Protein backbone atom coordinates (compact mmCIF):
# COMPACT_ATOMS: atom_id res chain seq x y z
CA UNK A 1 0.00 0.00 0.00
CA UNK A 2 2.83 2.40 0.90
CA UNK A 3 4.57 1.61 -2.37
CA UNK A 4 1.36 2.37 -4.30
CA UNK A 5 1.02 5.76 -2.60
CA UNK A 6 4.65 6.63 -3.34
CA UNK A 7 4.23 5.59 -6.99
CA UNK A 8 1.05 7.66 -7.29
CA UNK A 9 2.72 10.74 -5.81
CA UNK A 10 5.67 10.27 -8.14
CA UNK A 11 3.38 10.18 -11.15
CA UNK A 12 1.54 13.27 -9.97
CA UNK A 13 4.86 15.02 -9.46
CA UNK A 14 5.95 14.19 -12.98
CA UNK A 15 2.64 15.49 -14.27
CA UNK A 16 3.16 18.76 -12.40
CA UNK A 17 6.65 19.15 -13.85
CA UNK A 18 5.37 18.48 -17.36
CA UNK A 19 2.55 20.99 -16.89
CA UNK A 20 5.02 23.61 -15.71
CA UNK A 21 7.20 22.94 -18.75
CA UNK A 22 4.20 23.31 -21.05
CA UNK A 23 3.25 26.58 -19.42
CA UNK A 24 6.76 27.98 -19.81
CA UNK A 25 6.83 26.94 -23.44
CA UNK A 26 3.45 28.57 -23.96
CA UNK A 27 4.67 31.78 -22.33
CA UNK A 28 7.78 31.76 -24.52
CA UNK A 29 5.65 31.22 -27.60
CA UNK A 30 3.38 34.07 -26.51
CA UNK A 31 6.37 36.38 -26.10
CA UNK A 32 7.46 35.63 -29.65
CA UNK A 33 3.95 36.26 -30.98
CA UNK A 34 3.71 39.52 -29.05
CA UNK A 35 6.93 40.62 -30.74
CA UNK A 36 5.55 39.56 -34.12
CA UNK A 37 2.52 41.74 -33.40
CA UNK A 38 4.75 44.61 -32.17
CA UNK A 39 2.44 45.06 -29.17
CA UNK A 40 5.05 46.95 -27.16
CA UNK A 41 5.32 49.77 -29.70
CA UNK A 42 1.75 50.97 -29.21
CA UNK A 43 1.24 49.96 -25.59
CA UNK A 44 4.34 51.68 -24.19
CA UNK A 45 4.56 55.45 -23.73
CA UNK A 46 7.80 57.34 -24.22
CA UNK A 47 9.97 56.70 -21.14
CA UNK A 48 7.18 54.50 -19.79
CA UNK A 49 7.23 50.92 -18.56
CA UNK A 50 6.65 48.14 -21.08
CA UNK A 51 3.01 47.47 -21.93
CA UNK A 52 1.70 49.97 -19.34
CA UNK A 53 -0.05 52.03 -22.03
CA UNK A 54 -0.43 55.78 -22.20
CA UNK A 55 1.00 56.31 -25.68
CA UNK A 56 -0.92 59.14 -27.42
CA UNK A 57 -2.36 58.37 -30.86
CA UNK A 58 -3.70 61.13 -33.04
CA UNK A 59 -6.94 60.48 -34.90
CA UNK A 60 -9.06 62.74 -37.12
CA UNK A 61 -11.42 63.36 -34.19
CA UNK A 62 -8.93 63.70 -31.32
CA UNK A 63 -6.22 61.92 -29.37
CA UNK A 64 -6.66 58.51 -27.80
CA UNK A 65 -4.22 56.71 -25.50
CA UNK A 66 -3.15 53.09 -25.55
CA UNK A 67 -4.22 50.96 -22.64
CA UNK A 68 -2.36 49.11 -19.90
CA UNK A 69 -2.03 45.45 -20.93
CA UNK A 70 0.10 44.27 -18.01
CA UNK A 71 -1.41 41.75 -15.54
CA UNK A 72 -2.01 44.44 -12.91
CA UNK A 73 -5.61 45.06 -11.83
CA UNK A 74 -5.43 48.40 -13.70
CA UNK A 75 -4.67 46.41 -16.85
CA UNK A 76 -5.54 42.81 -17.71
CA UNK A 77 -5.34 41.50 -14.15
CA UNK A 78 -8.96 40.34 -13.94
CA UNK A 79 -9.31 39.31 -17.59
CA UNK A 80 -10.20 35.70 -18.32
CA UNK A 81 -9.03 34.19 -21.58
CA UNK A 82 -12.49 34.80 -22.98
CA UNK A 83 -12.28 38.49 -22.02
CA UNK A 84 -8.85 38.75 -23.61
CA UNK A 85 -9.95 37.01 -26.79
CA UNK A 86 -13.05 39.18 -27.08
CA UNK A 87 -10.94 42.34 -26.83
CA UNK A 88 -8.16 41.30 -29.20
CA UNK A 89 -10.09 39.50 -31.95
CA UNK A 90 -13.60 40.93 -31.55
CA UNK A 91 -12.83 44.51 -30.50
CA UNK A 92 -15.03 44.39 -27.41
CA UNK A 93 -13.70 45.50 -24.01
CA UNK A 94 -14.45 43.68 -20.77
CA UNK A 95 -17.13 46.26 -19.93
CA UNK A 96 -18.89 45.55 -23.23
CA UNK A 97 -17.92 48.74 -25.05
CA UNK A 98 -16.38 48.64 -28.52
CA UNK A 99 -12.69 49.47 -28.80
CA UNK A 100 -11.44 52.22 -31.07
CA UNK A 101 -10.17 50.64 -34.30
CA UNK A 102 -6.71 52.04 -33.55
CA UNK A 103 -6.61 48.60 -31.94
CA UNK A 104 -6.29 46.52 -35.13
CA UNK A 105 -8.84 43.90 -34.16
CA UNK A 106 -10.09 43.61 -37.76
CA UNK A 107 -6.66 42.14 -38.60
CA UNK A 108 -6.42 40.09 -35.42
CA UNK A 109 -9.76 38.43 -36.25
CA UNK A 110 -7.82 35.80 -38.23
CA UNK A 111 -5.31 34.95 -35.49
CA UNK A 112 -5.59 31.29 -34.49
CA UNK A 113 -7.07 30.51 -31.08
CA UNK A 114 -3.99 28.49 -30.12
CA UNK A 115 -1.85 31.57 -30.66
CA UNK A 116 -4.34 33.63 -28.68
CA UNK A 117 -3.90 31.28 -25.73
CA UNK A 118 -0.13 31.66 -25.96
CA UNK A 119 -0.46 35.45 -26.02
CA UNK A 120 -2.75 35.33 -23.00
CA UNK A 121 -0.27 33.15 -21.11
CA UNK A 122 2.52 35.60 -21.87
CA UNK A 123 0.65 38.74 -20.87
CA UNK A 124 -0.67 37.15 -17.68
CA UNK A 125 2.50 35.36 -16.59
CA UNK A 126 5.45 36.72 -18.57
CA UNK A 127 4.91 40.48 -18.27
CA UNK A 128 5.65 42.48 -15.14
CA UNK A 129 2.50 44.08 -13.66
CA UNK A 130 2.43 47.87 -13.66
CA UNK A 131 -0.10 49.82 -11.59
CA UNK A 132 -1.11 52.57 -14.00
CA UNK A 133 -4.66 53.68 -14.69
CA UNK A 134 -5.72 54.07 -18.28
CA UNK A 135 -5.98 57.61 -19.58
CA UNK A 136 -9.24 58.93 -21.00
CA UNK A 137 -9.23 60.09 -24.61
CA UNK A 138 -9.13 63.74 -25.58
CA UNK A 139 -11.98 63.28 -28.07
CA UNK A 140 -14.70 65.86 -27.34
CA UNK A 141 -18.32 64.98 -26.75
CA UNK A 142 -20.44 63.93 -28.63
CA UNK A 143 -17.74 62.33 -30.79
CA UNK A 144 -16.47 60.51 -27.71
CA UNK A 145 -19.64 58.43 -27.41
CA UNK A 146 -18.85 54.75 -27.91
CA UNK A 147 -22.12 53.45 -29.36
CA UNK A 148 -21.32 54.57 -32.95
CA UNK A 149 -18.21 52.38 -32.74
CA UNK A 150 -20.46 49.38 -32.26
CA UNK A 151 -22.16 50.16 -35.55
CA UNK A 152 -18.77 50.58 -37.20
CA UNK A 153 -17.68 47.20 -35.88
CA UNK A 154 -20.83 45.51 -37.14
CA UNK A 155 -20.37 46.98 -40.60
CA UNK A 156 -16.63 46.64 -41.15
CA UNK A 157 -15.02 44.12 -38.79
CA UNK A 158 -14.78 40.61 -40.25
CA UNK A 159 -16.13 37.49 -38.60
CA UNK A 160 -13.63 35.99 -36.16
CA UNK A 161 -12.23 32.72 -37.49
CA UNK A 162 -8.89 30.93 -37.37
CA UNK A 163 -6.79 31.55 -40.46
CA UNK A 164 -7.05 28.84 -43.10
CA UNK A 165 -4.66 28.53 -46.00
CA UNK A 166 -6.05 28.36 -49.51
CA UNK A 167 -6.12 24.85 -50.98
CA UNK A 168 -2.80 24.02 -52.61
CA UNK A 169 -1.10 27.18 -51.34
CA UNK A 170 2.63 27.00 -50.68
CA UNK A 171 3.21 26.50 -46.94
CA UNK A 172 5.78 29.30 -46.73
CA UNK A 173 3.49 31.77 -48.53
CA UNK A 174 0.63 30.71 -46.26
CA UNK A 175 2.71 31.37 -43.15
CA UNK A 176 3.65 34.76 -44.54
CA UNK A 177 0.02 35.61 -45.24
CA UNK A 178 -0.92 34.65 -41.69
CA UNK A 179 1.73 36.93 -40.22
CA UNK A 180 1.18 39.88 -42.58
CA UNK A 181 -2.62 39.85 -42.62
CA UNK A 182 -3.05 38.89 -38.97
CA UNK A 183 -0.56 39.42 -36.17
CA UNK A 184 1.65 41.78 -38.15
CA UNK A 185 -1.42 43.89 -39.14
CA UNK A 186 0.66 45.42 -41.93
CA UNK A 187 -2.48 46.65 -43.65
CA UNK A 188 -3.23 49.00 -40.75
CA UNK A 189 -0.54 51.30 -42.16
CA UNK A 190 0.05 50.10 -45.72
CA UNK A 191 -3.56 49.81 -46.93
CA UNK A 192 -5.61 52.90 -47.87
CA UNK A 193 -8.75 53.63 -45.89
CA UNK A 194 -12.22 54.71 -46.94
CA UNK A 195 -13.91 57.87 -45.70
CA UNK A 196 -15.41 55.78 -42.89
CA UNK A 197 -11.85 54.85 -41.84
CA UNK A 198 -11.99 51.11 -42.50
CA UNK A 199 -9.21 49.52 -44.51
CA UNK A 200 -10.33 49.02 -48.11
CA UNK A 201 -9.10 45.42 -47.99
CA UNK A 202 -7.96 43.21 -45.12
CA UNK A 203 -6.31 40.50 -47.20
CA UNK A 204 -5.00 39.80 -50.67
CA UNK A 205 -8.22 38.01 -51.46
CA UNK A 206 -10.26 41.16 -50.89
CA UNK A 207 -8.76 43.14 -53.73
CA UNK A 208 -5.81 45.05 -55.09
CA UNK A 209 -6.13 47.85 -52.52
CA UNK A 210 -4.53 45.58 -49.93
CA UNK A 211 -1.04 46.88 -49.05
CA UNK A 212 -1.16 49.35 -51.95
CA UNK A 213 0.08 52.26 -49.81
CA UNK A 214 -1.60 54.70 -47.46
CA UNK A 215 -2.45 58.36 -47.25
CA UNK A 216 -0.22 60.46 -44.94
CA UNK A 217 -0.27 59.04 -41.41
CA UNK A 218 1.33 61.06 -38.61
CA UNK A 219 3.51 62.82 -41.19
CA UNK A 220 4.55 59.67 -43.05
CA UNK A 221 3.34 57.84 -46.14
CA UNK A 222 3.48 54.05 -45.93
CA UNK A 223 4.54 52.82 -49.36
CA UNK A 224 2.96 50.08 -51.46
CA UNK A 225 4.13 46.57 -50.66
CA UNK A 226 2.76 45.10 -53.86
CA UNK A 227 4.64 44.02 -56.98
CA UNK A 228 4.84 47.35 -58.78
CA UNK A 229 8.38 48.26 -59.82
CA UNK A 230 7.90 52.02 -59.70
CA UNK A 231 6.52 52.42 -56.19
CA UNK A 232 6.25 48.89 -54.80
CA UNK A 233 8.50 45.91 -54.16
CA UNK A 234 8.70 44.62 -57.72
CA UNK A 235 12.42 45.32 -58.07
CA UNK A 236 13.30 43.87 -54.64
CA UNK A 237 14.55 40.31 -54.30
CA UNK A 238 13.34 38.02 -51.53
CA UNK A 239 16.80 38.09 -49.97
CA UNK A 240 16.87 41.90 -49.94
CA UNK A 241 13.50 41.99 -48.20
CA UNK A 242 14.60 39.53 -45.53
CA UNK A 243 17.73 41.55 -44.83
CA UNK A 244 15.74 44.77 -44.73
CA UNK A 245 13.15 43.39 -42.30
CA UNK A 246 15.82 41.85 -40.07
CA UNK A 247 18.27 44.75 -39.87
CA UNK A 248 16.38 47.82 -41.07
CA UNK A 249 18.63 48.28 -44.05
CA UNK A 250 19.77 46.63 -47.25
CA UNK A 251 21.84 47.60 -50.25
CA UNK A 252 18.72 49.34 -51.55
CA UNK A 253 17.27 51.23 -48.61
CA UNK A 254 17.03 51.99 -44.91
CA UNK A 255 14.05 52.45 -42.61
CA UNK A 256 12.94 55.50 -40.69
CA UNK A 257 9.71 56.84 -39.29
CA UNK A 258 7.18 54.36 -37.96
CA UNK A 259 8.84 51.41 -39.70
CA UNK A 260 11.95 51.89 -37.57
CA UNK A 261 9.88 50.97 -34.49
CA UNK A 262 8.68 47.82 -36.24
CA UNK A 263 12.25 46.69 -36.89
CA UNK A 264 13.53 47.73 -33.47
CA UNK A 265 10.76 46.15 -31.39
CA UNK A 266 9.54 43.36 -33.61
CA UNK A 267 11.15 42.08 -36.76
CA UNK A 268 14.77 41.88 -35.66
CA UNK A 269 13.63 39.23 -33.15
CA UNK A 270 11.72 37.09 -35.65
CA UNK A 271 13.11 33.85 -37.02
CA UNK A 272 14.69 33.76 -40.45
CA UNK A 273 11.99 31.31 -41.54
CA UNK A 274 9.21 33.71 -40.60
CA UNK A 275 10.96 36.66 -42.25
CA UNK A 276 11.42 34.57 -45.39
CA UNK A 277 7.74 33.64 -45.26
CA UNK A 278 6.76 37.31 -45.02
CA UNK A 279 9.05 38.26 -47.89
CA UNK A 280 7.83 35.42 -50.08
CA UNK A 281 4.21 36.32 -49.43
CA UNK A 282 4.81 39.99 -50.25
CA UNK A 283 6.60 38.99 -53.45
CA UNK A 284 3.52 36.95 -54.41
CA UNK A 285 1.34 40.08 -54.53
CA UNK A 286 0.89 41.28 -58.12
CA UNK A 287 1.43 44.82 -59.33
CA UNK A 288 -1.57 47.14 -59.47
CA UNK A 289 -0.41 48.93 -62.59
CA UNK A 290 -1.35 46.82 -65.63
CA UNK A 291 1.47 48.48 -67.58
CA UNK A 292 4.07 47.89 -64.87
CA UNK A 293 7.55 47.24 -66.21
CA UNK A 294 10.92 46.74 -64.50
CA UNK A 295 12.88 49.96 -64.24
CA UNK A 296 16.27 50.12 -65.93
CA UNK A 297 18.00 51.82 -62.99
CA UNK A 298 15.84 51.42 -59.90
CA UNK A 299 16.39 54.23 -57.41
CA UNK A 300 17.28 53.58 -53.82
CA UNK A 301 14.00 53.95 -51.97
CA UNK A 302 12.70 54.11 -48.43
CA UNK A 303 9.62 52.54 -46.91
CA UNK A 304 8.28 55.95 -45.87
CA UNK A 305 8.45 59.43 -47.34
CA UNK A 306 7.95 62.90 -46.01
CA UNK A 307 6.98 66.15 -47.63
CA UNK A 308 10.46 67.59 -47.07
CA UNK A 309 14.03 66.35 -46.72
CA UNK A 310 14.85 64.90 -43.32
CA UNK A 311 17.98 63.72 -41.55
CA UNK A 312 17.51 60.20 -40.29
CA UNK A 313 19.51 58.54 -37.49
CA UNK A 314 20.26 54.98 -38.52
CA UNK A 315 19.84 54.09 -34.84
CA UNK A 316 16.12 54.36 -35.57
CA UNK A 317 16.48 51.37 -37.83
CA UNK A 318 18.91 49.31 -35.84
CA UNK A 319 20.52 50.08 -32.45
CA UNK A 320 23.78 48.51 -33.58
CA UNK A 321 24.72 51.34 -35.94
CA UNK A 322 25.43 54.93 -34.95
CA UNK A 323 26.02 56.29 -38.46
CA UNK A 324 23.62 58.92 -39.75
CA UNK A 325 22.03 59.02 -43.15
CA UNK A 326 20.33 61.85 -44.98
CA UNK A 327 17.16 61.37 -47.02
CA UNK A 328 16.56 63.82 -49.84
CA UNK A 329 14.17 64.35 -52.75
CA UNK A 330 10.77 63.40 -51.40
CA UNK A 331 9.35 61.98 -54.65
CA UNK A 332 12.22 59.63 -55.51
CA UNK A 333 13.67 59.28 -52.07
CA UNK A 334 17.32 58.37 -51.89
CA UNK A 335 19.61 57.57 -49.00
CA UNK A 336 23.20 58.65 -48.79
CA UNK A 337 25.84 58.61 -46.09
CA UNK A 338 26.81 61.80 -44.36
Secondary structure, 3 states (H helix, E strand, C coil): CHHHHHHHHHHHHHHHHHHHHHHHHHHHHHHHHHHHCCHHHHCECCCCCCCCECCEEEECCEEEECCCCCCCCCCCCCCCHHHHHHHHHHCECCCCCECCCCCCHHHHCCCCHHHHHHHHHHHHHCCCCCCCCCCCCCCCCCCCCCHHHHHHHHHHCCCCCCCCCCCCCCHHHHHHHHHHHHHCCCHHHHCCECCCCCECCCCHHHCCCCCCCCCCECCEEECCCCCCCCCCCCCCCHHHHHHHHHHCECCCCECCCHHHHHHHHCHHHCCHHHHHHHHHHHHCCCCCCCCCCCCCCCCCCCCEECCCCEEEEHHHCCCCCCCEEEEECCCCCEEEEC
